[in-house]
């Protein structure tokens, strides 16, 4: 067994374990999966289960852009939510660079009049057809770098039905990334449910973005007035998280920014937000608890994440996903060390440590959850992501109202007061 095959098997074991531990699938729930290019939903009870995952064995044709009539004779099947270069296909692994056709036959209950599909971003462009009609595109599909254009923009579409059999055909092209194909599955629902759901998600994420942006602006204004450095770090952390929210997941920058951002630039910004969050988070933590967050670790995380930012700017886009794996490892180690530092602060009875600890604990859990979602392609819960980060930010803001050990006072259980920020001479 090769090392690569061992990694794939271990990923499957971890994903299966997570599903079992979280109870992701109810025991009484009917399980639907695409098998050998087909999924039969004729007994689907919409009232009991409103969303269906179209994951499983899709028909596959390598380096051919085919119609349903052409690909339906294929005997090759692949798991849709796993990039084509990360699974064995007919005894071999394909290059991440190339193009392919995926297809599935969906048999629906005869009384459905319309369905909605939630289509994730793929690596790196696609065109989706339903019964021969083009329903949505992302970037431009082509057989070469020159003929294709990458884009990451998840979307939901509504499909009117004139038959209870739907043939989905998806063309995917990748010439820029070290992963080719999809890492998430397409979701299906009756009516316009997924259209409404995506619109609601956009509204929620937009509000969260403005909340973090507001927190950053307020923090910066307060810092300019009272010149307390940790408030400045808090402000920068809020800005970094706000930037992350619009350049990842549902990619709100398409809707919120007045200018067009090219795909190479958008990808670099998205990847850059992770080391930015670690840098600002590390400065905030070390400023709050300098005795526990040791200088050597602070310098290490600042230096290596600054290096990551430089590499993201300088290296080609085809190497970014490889660099991301290293960034994720460093991020997990940072979260682990930060928790260790906070525990020490609690043991030393530092003022405000409980507030910081709870905020960091939530931040760490959400950060690890984010990484696991990306690596294993598990369905993301935006409620966990955005509510978690929001609560963590509020708790971190609250902790700023306590005296910072080593900077203002080492006394316990004292609340920050106006006089703490001025010398006696300034007060006179």
N, C-alpha and C positions, 0 to 999 in steps of 0.2 A: 504493500500500500504506500503510495507516495505521500509526502508531507502535505501537499495541497489537498488531496482527497481526505486526509485526516482532519484538516481544518474544516472542510465542508461538513463532514460527519459531526464534528464537535459543535458546529453552529446549529445543526438540526437538533442535536440533543439538548442544547441550551434553550432553544426556542420552545421545544416540546415541554421542557421542565417549567419554563415561565408560564406557558399556557395552563399547565396542570396546577401550578401554585396559585395563579390568579383566578382560576375558575372561568377562563375566558369563554368556554363553550358550556352551556347548560346541558345536563344529562338528558333532559327531556326534549331538547331542541333537535329538530330535523336537520341533518347535515347535508349540504349540497356542495358538490365540487365538480369542476370540469374534468371529465375523464375521456381520454382518447378523442379530444376535440369536440366534445358535446356535453351539455348540461341540460337535464330534463327537469323543468320546474312546473310541470302540469299540475302537480298536487301542492304547489306552493300556496300557503295560507297567509296572505298579505297582512291580515289583522294580527297574526301571531309573530311574524318575523318580517319587518318592513324592508330590510336591506339584505341583499344577497352578495356574497363575495364571488367574483368570477375568477377565482384562482384555480390552479390545477394544470392539467395537461392540454395545452393548446397545440393545434397544428402549427408546424414550423417549417419554413423554407429559407435556407441560408443564401444570402446575396441574390435574391430574386424578389422583385416587387410584383406580387401576383394578385389576381382577383380570386373571389371565392371559387368559381368554377375551375380555376387552375390549381389552387392549393388543396381543395377538398380531396384530391387523390393522393395527397402526401401521406406517408406512413411514419413521419417523424413527429414526435411530440416532445414538448419541453414544458417545464414549470414556468408559468408566465412571470411570477413575482421574483424570480432569480435571474440576474443578468446572464446572458447567453455564454459569456466567457467564464462563469463561475459554476457551471454544471456540465456534466459529461453528456454529450449529444452524439449518439451513434458511435460510442467508443472513443471520442476525442473532444478536445476543448477548442472552441473557435477563438480567433483573435477578437479583442474588444472592439477593434476598428473594422467597420463594415456596415452591412445593412441586411435586413431580414423581414420576412412576412410572418405574422402571427394570425391565427384565425380560430374561431369557435362558433359552434352552432348552439343557439339557445332556443329551447322549446318552452313557451310560456303558457300560462292558463289562457284559455280561449276568450275569456271575457275582458281581458286587458285592452285598453284603447291607446295607451301611451306609457312609456317608461322613461326614466331618467338614468343617466350614467354619470358617475363621478370618475374622471380620468386623471390619474396622477401625472406628474412630470416624469419623463423617462430620459435615458441617456442616448441621444440628446435632442432628437426631434422625431415627430411622428405625424401620421395622417390616419384617421380612423374612419372606416366605412361601415355602414349598416345597410344590408341588402342592396349593395351597389351604390348607395348614396353617401357622399362625403359629409360627415356630421361634425367633425372638428379637426383642427390641425394645431401643431405646435412647432414653430420654426418651419423649416422646409426640408422635406425628405429628398434624398438624392443618392446616386451611386458613386459619388466622389466628394472630396472636400469642397471642390469648386461648385458643385451642383446642390449642396446642402447648406442649411443654416441652422445652428443650434439655438434652442430656446427652452427655458424651464418655466412653464406656466400651467399649473393644474387647473382644470376647468370641469364644469358640469354641463351636460347637454340633454335636451329633451328630444325624444324620438317618437313620432306618431306611428302607430302600427296599423298595417292593413293585412297582417297575418300574425299568427301566434308563433311563427318560426322566424328568428332573426339570425342572420349570418353576419358576425362581426369580423372584419378584416383590418388588421393594423400593420402599417408599414413603419419600421423604426430604423433610423440611421444614426450612427455614431462614428465620428472621426476625431473627436477631441478628448475623450475621457478614457480612463483605464477600466471602465465598466461599460458594457454595451447591453442595451435592452431595458428592462424594467426591474425595479427592486420593490415595487408595491403593486397591489392588485387593483383592478377596476371594480367598482361597486355598482350594483343595479338596484333600483327601487321602482315601485309602481307610481305612476303619475309624475308630478314635478317635485317630489320630496327632496331629492338631492340638489335640485336647483335652489330651493328655499333654504336648505341646510347650508349650502356654500355661501349664499348671500348673508345668512345669519352669522356664519363664521367670520366673514369679512368685516361685518359691523363690529363684532366683539373684538377682533384683533386690532381694528382701527382704533377703537376706544382705548385698548391697552397700550397701543403705540403712543397715543397722545398723552395718556396718563404718565408713562415713563418719560416722555419728552418734557412734560410739565414738571415732573419731579427733578429732572436734570436742570432745567432752567431756574427753578426756584432754588435748588441747591447752589447753583453758580452765583445767583444774586446774593444769597445769604453769605456765601464765602467772600464775595467782594466787599460786603459790609463789615463782617467780623473777622475775616482772614484766619479762619480755623481750617487747617489743611485737610483734615479728614472729611470735612463737608465738601471740599473740592473733589476728593477721591470718590465720595458718594455720588456727586453730580456726574462725574465722568463714567462711573459704572452704570448709572441710569441711562446716559446717552448711548453707551455701548450696547446695552440690552435693547433699547429702542431701535437702533440700527439693525440689530439681529432680527427683530420681529418683522421688519418690512423686506428684508433680503433673504428670508428663508421660509420654509413651509408653504404658505400660499402666495408668497412673493407679492406683497402689497405695493411694492414700489411702482408696478405697472399702473396702479390706480392713483397713488398719492403724489408721485413726483411729477413736476410739470415738464421735465425733459425726458427724452428717450435714453435709457442706459443700455449699452451694448451687452451682449451675453458674456463676453470675456471679462468685462469690467464688473458686471453683477456677480459673477462666480467668485472673483477675487475678493469683492467686498464681503460676500457671504462667508467665505472661508476665513477672512481676516477678523471677523467679529469674534470668533472664539478666542484667539490669543488676546484680543483687546479686552474681552471680559475678564480673562485670567489676570492680565496686568492690572486693570483698575480694581478688580476684586482683591488681588493680593496687596495692593497699596492700601486699600481701605482696611483690610484685616490687620496688616502690620502696623498701620497707624493707630488702630484701635487697641491692639494688644501687642506692643513691640517686644515685651519680655517673653511672650509665648510664641509669636510668629518670628522665628529667629532670622537674624540679618542674612545669614548664609543662604537660607532657603529663599528668602525674598529676592536676593540678588540672582540666584539661580533661575527662578521662575520669570523674573523680569527680563533677564538676558536671553533665555531660550525662546520666550514668546516674542521678544523683539526680533530675534533671528527668524522666527516663523513668518512674521509680518514682512520682513525684507525678502524672504524666499517667495512668498505668495506674490509679491509685486514683480519679482525678477524672472521666475521660472515659467516655462511654457504651461499652458492650461492642461495639457495631457498628463502632467506630473502632479497636478494639484490633489487628485484623489489619493495618490500614494502618500503625499505629505500629510493629508488629513488623518490617516491612520496613526501617524506619529503624534500629531497634535492631540488626538483623542486619548492616547496613552498618557501623555503629559498632563492633560486636563484631569483625568481620573486620579493621577498621583497628587495633583494640586488639591483636589477636593478632599482626598484622604488626609493630607497633611493639615489642611485648614480645619478639619474636624478635630484632629489631634490637638491642634493649638487651642481651639475653643474649649475642649475638655480640660486642658491644663488651666485655662483662664477660669473655668468654673471651680476647679479644685483650689485655685488661689483666691477664690471669692472676689474676682475683679468686678467692678461696678458695671452693671448692664450686661454682664456675660450671659445671663439666661436669655435675655431678649436676642442678643446676637447669636447665641447657640441655636435657638429655635429657627431663626431666619436662615442661618447657614445650613442647618440640617435640611430644611425644605429646599433650599437652593441646590444643595448637593444631590438630594434625591431626584429632583427634576433634571439636573444636569446629567446624571447617570442614566436616567430614563431616556433622555434625548439621544444619548450615544447608543444605547441598546436598540432603540427604535431604528436608528440609521443603519447600524451594522446588520441587524437581523431582518429588517423589512417588516417589523410588526406594525399593526395599524396604530396610528398615533391618536392620542386623546388630547385635543386642544384644551379641554377643561383642566387637565392635569398640568399642562405646560404653562398656560397663561395665568391661571389662578395661583399656581405655585410660585411663579416668579413675582407676581404682584404682592402676595402675602410676605414673601421674603424681603422685598423692597421696603414694604411698610414697617416690618420689624427692624430692618437695618436703620431706617430713618428714625424710628423710636429710640434705638440704642444711642443715637447721637445726642439725645437729651441728657445722657449721663456723662459724668466726667470721664475723660480719657486718661487711664493710668499712665503715669510717666510723662504726661504732657501738661496736665492742669492740676491734678491732685491724685494722691494715692488713697485718700480717705474712702471708706465704703459707704454705699447707700446714699450718695449725695446726688441731687439733681443739678443739671447744668443751669447756671444763672448768668444773667447779663454781665455781672461784675467779673466773672471768670475770664472774660476775653480782653480785659483792659488792665493796665498797670495802675498803681495808685496815682502816679503823676498824671496819667491821661485822664483819670476820673476827676482830678482837681481842675 
